Amino acid sequence: MGASVVPQPSTGATSDNYALISSVTPTAGATTVSFTSISGYRKLMLRVLKPGMGTAGTITLTFNTDTGTNYAYSSIGVTPSTGAAAAQYRSGDATGIALAGLTNAQEQNLIINDTNTTGVKTLSGFLYDGAFSAKAYPSLQGMYFASAAITTVTLTISTTFAASGTVALYGVAS
């Protein structure tokens, strides 16, 4: 996928234009990337571009340092070599949302709705695997059941990051 253009923020209160909050390149050997002190956004968009995983690993997403059982999600895709459906389902016992289990994941985008409210947050997104080896999970849907607004977004990798790629967080103002 080519580079994307993110529109400039609008001054209108109901605008869905995303503004860049922060962007980082994970440090070689790091196991987490965190965005903290997030406030004033009703929607967030997390973009993980060529995350540079040295070996196969899973990137897990958590909010507000919450590793409790407040997450539910499903990933649906295919095994490209056979065309067989490949699905991963997790219920409310999940302690985070698995974003990828591939070394060559090229791009992941996740939209998080209602981030500044005390209700359930809904998530939707996709994974683009440039090589389409192993399994591709192009669709991801989920929910976060905690009552607090989202103030911290953390990605944790089961191996380590390489010093490459970009993790960016965008927001739509409240």
MDTraj code that builds the backbone (N, CA, C; nanometers):
import mdtraj as md
import numpy as np

residues = "MET GLY ALA SER VAL VAL PRO GLN PRO SER THR GLY ALA THR SER ASP ASN TYR ALA LEU ILE SER SER VAL THR PRO THR ALA GLY ALA THR THR VAL SER PHE THR SER ILE SER GLY TYR ARG LYS LEU MET LEU ARG VAL LEU LYS PRO GLY MET GLY THR ALA GLY THR ILE THR LEU THR PHE ASN THR ASP THR GLY THR ASN TYR ALA TYR SER SER ILE GLY VAL THR PRO SER THR GLY ALA ALA ALA ALA GLN TYR ARG SER GLY ASP ALA THR GLY ILE ALA LEU ALA GLY LEU THR ASN ALA GLN GLU GLN ASN LEU ILE ILE ASN ASP THR ASN THR THR GLY VAL LYS THR LEU SER GLY PHE LEU TYR ASP GLY ALA PHE SER ALA LYS ALA TYR PRO SER LEU GLN GLY MET TYR PHE ALA SER ALA ALA ILE THR THR VAL THR LEU THR ILE SER THR THR PHE ALA ALA SER GLY THR VAL ALA LEU TYR GLY VAL ALA SER".split()
xyz = np.array([
    [0.0841, -0.1158, 0.0000],
    [0.0000, 0.0000, 0.0000],
    [0.0894, 0.1231, 0.0000],
    [0.0469, 0.2216, -0.0700],
    [0.1237, 0.3444, -0.0777],
    [0.1014, 0.4316, 0.0441],
    [0.1703, 0.5398, 0.0465],
    [0.1574, 0.6332, 0.1574],
    [0.0182, 0.6938, 0.1577],
    [-0.0317, 0.7246, 0.2741],
    [-0.1640, 0.7822, 0.2896],
    [-0.1510, 0.9299, 0.3214],
    [-0.2547, 1.0020, 0.2887],
    [-0.2609, 1.1430, 0.3224],
    [-0.3675, 1.1590, 0.4292],
    [-0.3316, 1.2176, 0.5400],
    [-0.4267, 1.2424, 0.6474],
    [-0.4688, 1.3877, 0.6369],
    [-0.6005, 1.4140, 0.6296],
    [-0.6467, 1.5521, 0.6146],
    [-0.6041, 1.6401, 0.7315],
    [-0.5948, 1.7684, 0.7059],
    [-0.5647, 1.8645, 0.8106],
    [-0.6832, 1.8758, 0.9051],
    [-0.6579, 1.9021, 1.0332],
    [-0.7684, 1.9149, 1.1272],
    [-0.8627, 2.0277, 1.0879],
    [-0.9887, 2.0066, 1.1138],
    [-1.0904, 2.1066, 1.0854],
    [-1.1278, 2.1759, 1.2156],
    [-1.1793, 2.2959, 1.2047],
    [-1.2238, 2.3674, 1.3236],
    [-1.3670, 2.3323, 1.3602],
    [-1.4372, 2.2601, 1.2727],
    [-1.5754, 2.2212, 1.2999],
    [-1.5831, 2.1155, 1.4087],
    [-1.6806, 2.1281, 1.4986],
    [-1.6922, 2.0373, 1.6127],
    [-1.7295, 1.8955, 1.5709],
    [-1.7929, 1.8768, 1.4565],
    [-1.8354, 1.7436, 1.4153],
    [-1.7454, 1.6856, 1.3069],
    [-1.6336, 1.7432, 1.2835],
    [-1.5421, 1.6960, 1.1803],
    [-1.4806, 1.5626, 1.2182],
    [-1.4586, 1.4765, 1.1191],
    [-1.3888, 1.3511, 1.1420],
    [-1.2484, 1.3547, 1.0817],
    [-1.1908, 1.4729, 1.0683],
    [-1.0531, 1.4821, 1.0218],
    [-0.9594, 1.4441, 1.1358],
    [-0.8633, 1.3581, 1.1044],
    [-0.7685, 1.3109, 1.2042],
    [-0.6442, 1.3994, 1.2047],
    [-0.5986, 1.4354, 1.3239],
    [-0.4757, 1.5119, 1.3418],
    [-0.3724, 1.4225, 1.4095],
    [-0.2476, 1.4332, 1.3665],
    [-0.1406, 1.3547, 1.4258],
    [-0.1194, 1.3965, 1.5714],
    [-0.1260, 1.2984, 1.6622],
    [-0.0975, 1.3228, 1.8034],
    [0.0510, 1.2994, 1.8287],
    [0.1010, 1.1845, 1.7823],
    [0.2418, 1.1513, 1.8003],
    [0.2794, 1.0370, 1.7071],
    [0.4075, 1.0339, 1.6704],
    [0.4604, 0.9294, 1.5827],
    [0.5991, 0.8906, 1.6322],
    [0.6269, 0.7580, 1.6384],
    [0.7568, 0.7113, 1.6865],
    [0.8076, 0.5970, 1.6005],
    [0.9401, 0.5817, 1.5988],
    [1.0046, 0.4627, 1.5431],
    [1.0505, 0.3804, 1.6629],
    [0.9991, 0.2561, 1.6759],
    [1.0392, 0.1760, 1.7922],
    [1.1908, 0.1584, 1.7986],
    [1.2465, 0.1646, 1.9173],
    [1.3885, 0.1448, 1.9406],
    [1.4222, -0.0037, 1.9236],
    [1.5377, -0.0335, 1.8634],
    [1.5807, -0.1729, 1.8478],
    [1.5844, -0.2403, 1.9835],
    [1.5241, -0.3577, 1.9925],
    [1.5211, -0.4327, 2.1166],
    [1.4077, -0.3964, 2.2099],
    [1.3336, -0.2902, 2.1791],
    [1.2215, -0.2499, 2.2647],
    [1.1088, -0.3518, 2.2557],
    [1.0329, -0.3627, 2.3618],
    [0.9182, -0.4537, 2.3624],
    [0.7850, -0.3795, 2.3700],
    [0.7886, -0.2470, 2.3927],
    [0.6651, -0.1693, 2.3985],
    [0.6802, -0.0344, 2.3291],
    [0.5673, 0.0157, 2.2843],
    [0.5534, 0.1533, 2.2367],
    [0.4281, 0.2062, 2.3047],
    [0.4383, 0.3203, 2.3723],
    [0.3235, 0.3760, 2.4444],
    [0.2982, 0.5199, 2.4050],
    [0.1707, 0.5540, 2.4011],
    [0.1262, 0.6924, 2.3853],
    [0.0495, 0.7237, 2.5134],
    [0.0918, 0.8287, 2.5851],
    [0.0338, 0.8592, 2.7154],
    [-0.0274, 0.9990, 2.7168],
    [-0.0991, 1.0292, 2.8220],
    [-0.1621, 1.1602, 2.8442],
    [-0.2520, 1.2004, 2.7282],
    [-0.3256, 1.1044, 2.6748],
    [-0.4183, 1.1315, 2.5647],
    [-0.5472, 1.1869, 2.6241],
    [-0.5920, 1.3002, 2.5745],
    [-0.7205, 1.3546, 2.6186],
    [-0.7738, 1.4482, 2.5116],
    [-0.9043, 1.4665, 2.5132],
    [-0.9672, 1.5600, 2.4209],
    [-0.9968, 1.5027, 2.2830],
    [-0.9957, 1.3705, 2.2676],
    [-1.0233, 1.3075, 2.1381],
    [-1.1393, 1.2112, 2.1519],
    [-1.2335, 1.2181, 2.0583],
    [-1.3470, 1.1258, 2.0610],
    [-1.3210, 1.0009, 1.9792],
    [-1.2256, 1.0062, 1.8878],
    [-1.1839, 0.8907, 1.8082],
    [-1.0324, 0.8907, 1.7987],
    [-0.9759, 0.7707, 1.7915],
    [-0.8325, 0.7564, 1.7697],
    [-0.8107, 0.6645, 1.6506],
    [-0.7013, 0.6862, 1.5799],
    [-0.6595, 0.5953, 1.4744],
    [-0.5142, 0.5594, 1.5003],
    [-0.4888, 0.4302, 1.5158],
    [-0.3537, 0.3795, 1.5369],
    [-0.3047, 0.3220, 1.4048],
    [-0.1878, 0.3669, 1.3594],
    [-0.1275, 0.3161, 1.2358],
    [0.0083, 0.2577, 1.2688],
    [0.0265, 0.1314, 1.2332],
    [0.1535, 0.0627, 1.2527],
    [0.2052, 0.0301, 1.1134],
    [0.3144, 0.0957, 1.0717],
    [0.3681, 0.0796, 0.9372],
    [0.5023, 0.0086, 0.9429],
    [0.5112, -0.1097, 0.8808],
    [0.6335, -0.1905, 0.8769],
    [0.7003, -0.1946, 1.0136],
    [0.6377, -0.2635, 1.1094],
    [0.6839, -0.2556, 1.2478],
    [0.8212, -0.3150, 1.2756],
    [0.8836, -0.3829, 1.1813],
    [1.0194, -0.4312, 1.2029],
    [1.0310, -0.5324, 1.3135],
    [0.9585, -0.6424, 1.3007],
    [0.9677, -0.7512, 1.3964],
    [1.0754, -0.8458, 1.3471],
    [1.1822, -0.8622, 1.4260],
    [1.2936, -0.9456, 1.3831],
    [1.2556, -1.0910, 1.3629],
    [1.1711, -1.1431, 1.4495],
    [1.1208, -1.2791, 1.4370],
    [0.9700, -1.2743, 1.4581],
    [0.9035, -1.3814, 1.4196],
    [0.7576, -1.3836, 1.4319],
    [0.7167, -1.3542, 1.5752],
    [0.6229, -1.2670, 1.5898],
    [0.5737, -1.2312, 1.7210],
    [0.4366, -1.1698, 1.7087],
    [0.3702, -1.1568, 1.8195],
    [0.2382, -1.0958, 1.8218],
    [0.2487, -0.9585, 1.8860],
    [0.1863, -0.8607, 1.8245],
    [0.1767, -0.7281, 1.8829],
    [0.0408, -0.7205, 1.9515],
    [0.0408, -0.6891, 2.0804],
    [-0.0824, -0.6800, 2.1572],
    [-0.1091, -0.5355, 2.1942],
    [-0.2337, -0.4948, 2.1798],
    [-0.2764, -0.3586, 2.2094],
    [-0.3517, -0.3575, 2.3416],
    [-0.3142, -0.2646, 2.4303],
    [-0.3873, -0.2446, 2.5549],
    [-0.4127, -0.0957, 2.5749],
    [-0.5131, -0.0657, 2.6565],
    [-0.5486, 0.0726, 2.6873],
    [-0.5337, 0.0966, 2.8367],
    [-0.4891, 0.2163, 2.8723],
    [-0.4822, 0.2602, 3.0122],
    [-0.4068, 0.1610, 3.1009],
    [-0.3056, 0.0972, 3.0479],
    [-0.2268, -0.0061, 3.1174],
    [-0.3152, -0.1161, 3.1755],
    [-0.4303, -0.1383, 3.1177],
    [-0.5279, -0.2368, 3.1632],
    [-0.4958, -0.3737, 3.1035],
    [-0.4478, -0.4660, 3.1854],
    [-0.4226, -0.6020, 3.1393],
    [-0.5259, -0.6979, 3.1973],
    [-0.6392, -0.6413, 3.2387],
    [-0.7499, -0.7233, 3.2884],
    [-0.8282, -0.7836, 3.1733],
    [-0.9377, -0.8471, 3.2070],
    [-1.0174, -0.9179, 3.1062],
    [-1.1267, -0.8289, 3.0493],
    [-1.0880, -0.7140, 2.9953],
    [-1.1831, -0.6148, 2.9456],
    [-1.1842, -0.6003, 2.7942],
    [-1.1348, -0.7000, 2.7231],
    [-1.1232, -0.6921, 2.5784],
    [-1.1944, -0.8094, 2.5118],
    [-1.2518, -0.7838, 2.3967],
    [-1.3063, -0.8902, 2.3121],
    [-1.2750, -0.8509, 2.1687],
    [-1.2365, -0.9486, 2.0865],
    [-1.2081, -0.9168, 1.9472],
    [-1.2178, -1.0405, 1.8600],
    [-1.2239, -1.0169, 1.7299],
    [-1.2182, -1.1259, 1.6329],
    [-1.1365, -1.0789, 1.5134],
    [-1.0587, -1.1701, 1.4593],
    [-0.9807, -1.1453, 1.3381],
    [-1.0244, -1.2481, 1.2358],
    [-1.0501, -1.2051, 1.1157],
    [-1.0960, -1.2957, 1.0112],
    [-1.0112, -1.2742, 0.8868],
    [-0.9656, -1.3836, 0.8258],
    [-0.8853, -1.3742, 0.7051],
    [-0.8775, -1.5075, 0.6346],
    [-0.7736, -1.5260, 0.5562],
    [-0.7539, -1.6501, 0.4819],
    [-0.6093, -1.6948, 0.4931],
    [-0.5862, -1.8232, 0.4695],
    [-0.4516, -1.8752, 0.4525],
    [-0.4256, -1.8694, 0.3025],
    [-0.3421, -1.7758, 0.2545],
    [-0.3284, -1.7502, 0.1119],
    [-0.2881, -1.8715, 0.0276],
    [-0.2030, -1.9581, 0.0795],
    [-0.1559, -2.0707, -0.0009],
    [-0.2667, -2.1709, -0.0313],
    [-0.3660, -2.1793, 0.0577],
    [-0.4739, -2.2766, 0.0374],
    [-0.6087, -2.2110, 0.0141],
    [-0.6212, -2.0850, 0.0476],
    [-0.7493, -2.0167, 0.0367],
    [-0.8446, -2.0505, 0.1494],
    [-0.7985, -2.1300, 0.2455],
    [-0.8834, -2.1701, 0.3576],
    [-0.9049, -2.0523, 0.4521],
    [-1.0232, -2.0459, 0.5080],
    [-1.0534, -1.9411, 0.6049],
    [-0.9687, -1.9604, 0.7293],
    [-0.9233, -1.8519, 0.7862],
    [-0.8455, -1.8550, 0.9097],
    [-0.9048, -1.7499, 1.0013],
    [-0.9534, -1.7904, 1.1148],
    [-1.0168, -1.6958, 1.2051],
    [-0.9614, -1.7113, 1.3456],
    [-0.9595, -1.6023, 1.4167],
    [-0.9152, -1.6022, 1.5559],
    [-1.0216, -1.5266, 1.6334],
    [-1.0790, -1.5885, 1.7330],
    [-1.1812, -1.5243, 1.8135],
    [-1.1359, -1.5222, 1.9585],
    [-1.1602, -1.4122, 2.0258],
    [-1.1309, -1.4032, 2.1681],
    [-1.2530, -1.3423, 2.2356],
    [-1.2845, -1.3897, 2.3519],
    [-1.3985, -1.3370, 2.4245],
    [-1.3519, -1.2404, 2.5324],
    [-1.4389, -1.2096, 2.6271],
    [-1.4089, -1.1130, 2.7311],
    [-1.2914, -1.1486, 2.8197],
    [-1.2346, -1.2700, 2.8060],
    [-1.1198, -1.3055, 2.8875],
    [-0.9884, -1.2564, 2.8279],
    [-0.9940, -1.1934, 2.7133],
    [-0.8725, -1.1442, 2.6487],
    [-0.8106, -1.0329, 2.7334],
    [-0.6779, -1.0313, 2.7404],
    [-0.6081, -0.9284, 2.8182],
    [-0.5427, -0.8253, 2.7274],
    [-0.5864, -0.8186, 2.6053],
    [-0.5376, -0.7234, 2.5069],
    [-0.5881, -0.7672, 2.3714],
    [-0.5583, -0.6904, 2.2697],
    [-0.6038, -0.7209, 2.1343],
    [-0.4829, -0.7529, 2.0483],
    [-0.4781, -0.8744, 1.9939],
    [-0.3654, -0.9166, 1.9103],
    [-0.3778, -0.8523, 1.7727],
    [-0.2750, -0.7787, 1.7334],
    [-0.2779, -0.7100, 1.6046],
    [-0.2096, -0.7882, 1.4947],
    [-0.1023, -0.8617, 1.5249],
    [-0.0298, -0.9313, 1.4183],
    [0.0495, -1.0466, 1.4743],
    [0.0683, -1.1474, 1.3920],
    [0.1546, -1.2581, 1.4285],
    [0.2495, -1.2894, 1.3154],
    [0.2831, -1.1912, 1.2358],
    [0.3643, -1.2112, 1.1164],
    [0.4898, -1.1257, 1.1212],
    [0.5983, -1.1758, 1.0641],
    [0.7213, -1.0965, 1.0620],
    [0.7194, -0.9936, 0.9499],
    [0.6363, -1.0118, 0.8505],
    [0.6387, -0.9221, 0.7355],
    [0.5144, -0.8359, 0.7253],
    [0.4440, -0.8136, 0.8370],
    [0.3266, -0.7272, 0.8345],
    [0.3690, -0.5889, 0.7863],
    [0.2992, -0.5371, 0.6885],
    [0.3353, -0.4098, 0.6288],
    [0.2623, -0.2907, 0.6891],
    [0.1350, -0.3102, 0.7189],
    [0.0573, -0.1970, 0.7670],
    [-0.0627, -0.2471, 0.8461],
    [-0.0899, -0.1805, 0.9564],
    [-0.2085, -0.2074, 1.0355],
    [-0.2731, -0.0746, 1.0682],
    [-0.4034, -0.0687, 1.0524],
    [-0.4789, 0.0513, 1.0856],
    [-0.5935, 0.0110, 1.1754],
    [-0.6137, 0.0863, 1.2822],
    [-0.7191, 0.0547, 1.3770],
    [-0.7881, 0.1834, 1.4184],
    [-0.9204, 0.1860, 1.4060],
    [-1.0015, 0.2998, 1.4490],
    [-1.0653, 0.2633, 1.5826],
    [-1.0547, 0.3529, 1.6801],
    [-1.1110, 0.3314, 1.8132],
    [-1.2133, 0.4419, 1.8357],
    [-1.3385, 0.4038, 1.8550],
    [-1.4479, 0.4998, 1.8703],
    [-1.4818, 0.5245, 2.0162],
    [-1.5399, 0.6418, 2.0422],
    [-1.5902, 0.6790, 2.1750],
    [-1.4817, 0.6753, 2.2817],
    [-1.3627, 0.7196, 2.2480],
    [-1.2481, 0.7105, 2.3384],
    [-1.2575, 0.8041, 2.4587],
    [-1.3380, 0.9098, 2.4483],
    [-1.3464, 1.0065, 2.5579],
    [-1.4713, 0.9864, 2.6429],
    [-1.5378, 0.8710, 2.6288],
    [-1.6588, 0.8456, 2.7053],
    [-1.6344, 0.7390, 2.8115],
    [-1.7333, 0.7207, 2.8980],
    [-1.7224, 0.6186, 3.0019],
    [-1.7866, 0.4870, 2.9594],
    [-1.8363, 0.4778, 2.8371],
    [-1.8997, 0.3556, 2.7889],
    [-1.8029, 0.2644, 2.7155],
    [-1.8593, 0.1631, 2.6522],
    [-1.7827, 0.0659, 2.5741],
    [-1.7187, 0.1348, 2.4534],
    [-1.5931, 0.1008, 2.4265],
    [-1.5232, 0.1530, 2.3089],
    [-1.5243, 0.0432, 2.2023],
    [-1.5532, 0.0793, 2.0770],
    [-1.5517, -0.0179, 1.9684],
    [-1.4293, 0.0060, 1.8821],
    [-1.3785, -0.1030, 1.8222],
    [-1.2580, -0.0967, 1.7410],
    [-1.2835, -0.1667, 1.6083],
    [-1.2220, -0.1169, 1.5039],
    [-1.2256, -0.1871, 1.3755],
    [-1.0998, -0.1508, 1.2995],
    [-1.0515, -0.2448, 1.2190],
    [-0.9299, -0.2173, 1.1445],
    [-0.8924, -0.3294, 1.0518],
    [-0.7707, -0.3183, 0.9976],
    [-0.7227, -0.4200, 0.9053],
    [-0.5720, -0.4329, 0.9144],
    [-0.5240, -0.5453, 0.8647],
    [-0.3812, -0.5741, 0.8531],
    [-0.3512, -0.5967, 0.7065],
    [-0.2481, -0.5315, 0.6550],
    [-0.2019, -0.5566, 0.5194],
    [-0.0675, -0.6262, 0.5297],
    [-0.0608, -0.7505, 0.4856],
    [0.0625, -0.8295, 0.4876],
    [0.1180, -0.8316, 0.3461],
    [0.2223, -0.7570, 0.3218],
    [0.2757, -0.7403, 0.1873],
    [0.3160, -0.8675, 0.1164],
    [0.3641, -0.9671, 0.1890],
    [0.4100, -1.0904, 0.1251],
    [0.3020, -1.1975, 0.1225],
    [0.1984, -1.1827, 0.2025],
    [0.0906, -1.2813, 0.2136],
    [0.1433, -1.4225, 0.2336],
    [0.2418, -1.4373, 0.3200],
    [0.2880, -1.5700, 0.3589],
    [0.2061, -1.6140, 0.4792],
    [0.2237, -1.7315, 0.5244],
    [0.1550, -1.7831, 0.6438],
    [0.0063, -1.7479, 0.6400],
    [-0.0413, -1.6744, 0.7374],
    [-0.1823, -1.6366, 0.7421],
    [-0.1962, -1.4858, 0.7346],
    [-0.3007, -1.4408, 0.6694],
    [-0.3312, -1.2985, 0.6636],
    [-0.4635, -1.2764, 0.7340],
    [-0.4674, -1.1870, 0.8292],
    [-0.5904, -1.1524, 0.8991],
    [-0.6262, -1.0090, 0.8614],
    [-0.6933, -0.9905, 0.7496],
    [-0.7154, -0.8540, 0.7037],
    [-0.8209, -0.7764, 0.7806],
    [-0.9045, -0.8419, 0.8589],
    [-1.0132, -0.7719, 0.9256],
    [-1.0047, -0.7940, 1.0760],
    [-1.0225, -0.6873, 1.1517],
    [-1.0175, -0.6949, 1.2974],
    [-1.1312, -0.6102, 1.3534],
    [-1.2100, -0.6670, 1.4437],
    [-1.3145, -0.5944, 1.5138],
    [-1.3004, -0.6256, 1.6611],
    [-1.3367, -0.5296, 1.7456],
    [-1.3261, -0.5563, 1.8877],
    [-1.3961, -0.4539, 1.9731],
    [-1.3899, -0.4791, 2.1043],
    [-1.4491, -0.3891, 2.2028],
    [-1.3589, -0.3821, 2.3256],
    [-1.3635, -0.2675, 2.3908],
    [-1.2945, -0.2473, 2.5172],
    [-1.4018, -0.2081, 2.6175],
    [-1.4163, -0.2851, 2.7259],
    [-1.5296, -0.2725, 2.8159],
    [-1.5065, -0.1871, 2.9396],
    [-1.3916, -0.1292, 2.9575],
    [-1.3644, -0.0497, 3.0776],
    [-1.4458, 0.0793, 3.0760],
    [-1.4722, 0.1335, 3.1947],
    [-1.5586, 0.2515, 3.2043],
    [-1.4848, 0.3844, 3.1872],
    [-1.3540, 0.3848, 3.1944],
    [-1.2784, 0.5107, 3.1863],
    [-1.2486, 0.5493, 3.0418],
    [-1.2346, 0.6779, 3.0178],
    [-1.1894, 0.7262, 2.8873],
    [-1.0469, 0.6759, 2.8621],
    [-1.0103, 0.6613, 2.7369],
    [-0.8763, 0.6128, 2.7024],
    [-0.7761, 0.7276, 2.7148],
    [-0.6734, 0.7073, 2.7975],
    [-0.5684, 0.8076, 2.8156],
    [-0.4309, 0.7544, 2.7769],
    [-0.4185, 0.6215, 2.7621],
    [-0.2916, 0.5588, 2.7253],
    [-0.3179, 0.4455, 2.6267],
    [-0.2372, 0.4392, 2.5212],
    [-0.2418, 0.3309, 2.4233],
    [-0.1034, 0.2680, 2.4216],
    [-0.0958, 0.1349, 2.4436],
    [0.0329, 0.0654, 2.4484],
    [0.0320, -0.0543, 2.3554],
    [0.1376, -0.0662, 2.2756],
    [0.1612, -0.1853, 2.1936],
    [0.2755, -0.2613, 2.2585],
    [0.2555, -0.3904, 2.2812],
    [0.3574, -0.4760, 2.3396],
    [0.3823, -0.5910, 2.2445],
    [0.5091, -0.6172, 2.2134],
    [0.5431, -0.7240, 2.1204],
    [0.5966, -0.8434, 2.1992],
    [0.5632, -0.9633, 2.1535],
    [0.6071, -1.0839, 2.2246],
    [0.7542, -1.1147, 2.2011],
    [0.8165, -1.0536, 2.1020],
    [0.9615, -1.0662, 2.0799],
    [1.0220, -0.9290, 2.1038],
    [1.0846, -0.8684, 2.0052],
    [1.1322, -0.7307, 2.0157],
    [1.1124, -0.6601, 1.8823],
    [1.1061, -0.5285, 1.8897],
    [1.1007, -0.4472, 1.7690],
    [1.2418, -0.4296, 1.7139],
    [1.2515, -0.4080, 1.5826],
    [1.3764, -0.3635, 1.5216],
    [1.3674, -0.2100, 1.5167],
    [1.4749, -0.1447, 1.4874],
    [1.4731, 0.0027, 1.4782],
    [1.4232, 0.0418, 1.3404],
    [1.2982, 0.0105, 1.3117],
    [1.2405, 0.0440, 1.1826],
    [1.0918, 0.0603, 1.1958],
    [1.0301, 0.1113, 1.0927],
    [0.8867, 0.1296, 1.0918],
    [0.8438, 0.2498, 1.1695],
    [0.7136, 0.2718, 1.1688],
    [0.6547, 0.3855, 1.2368],
    [0.5269, 0.3420, 1.3069],
    [0.5080, 0.3893, 1.4267],
    [0.3828, 0.3722, 1.4973],
    [0.3305, 0.5140, 1.5217],
    [0.2107, 0.5404, 1.4694],
    [0.1553, 0.6756, 1.4795],
    [0.0154, 0.6713, 1.5368],
    [-0.0178, 0.7728, 1.6149],
    [-0.1493, 0.7852, 1.6726],
    [-0.2098, 0.9174, 1.6269],
    [-0.3299, 0.9084, 1.5722],
    [-0.4044, 1.0263, 1.5253],
    [-0.5312, 1.0376, 1.6077],
    [-0.5883, 1.1560, 1.6137],
    [-0.7122, 1.1737, 1.6880],
    [-0.8078, 1.2699, 1.6217],
    [-0.9358, 1.2512, 1.6521],
    [-1.0413, 1.3451, 1.6121],
    [-1.0832, 1.4162, 1.7393],
    [-1.0725, 1.5483, 1.7381],
    [-1.1014, 1.6272, 1.8581],
    [-1.2464, 1.6114, 1.9024],
    [-1.2662, 1.6236, 2.0336],
    [-1.4019, 1.6129, 2.0929],
    [-1.4853, 1.7300, 2.0535],
])
top = md.Topology()
chain = top.add_chain()
for i, resn in enumerate(residues, 1):
    res = top.add_residue(resn, chain, resSeq=i)
    for name in ("N", "CA", "C"):
        top.add_atom(name, md.element.get_by_symbol(name[0]), res)
traj = md.Trajectory(xyz[None], top)
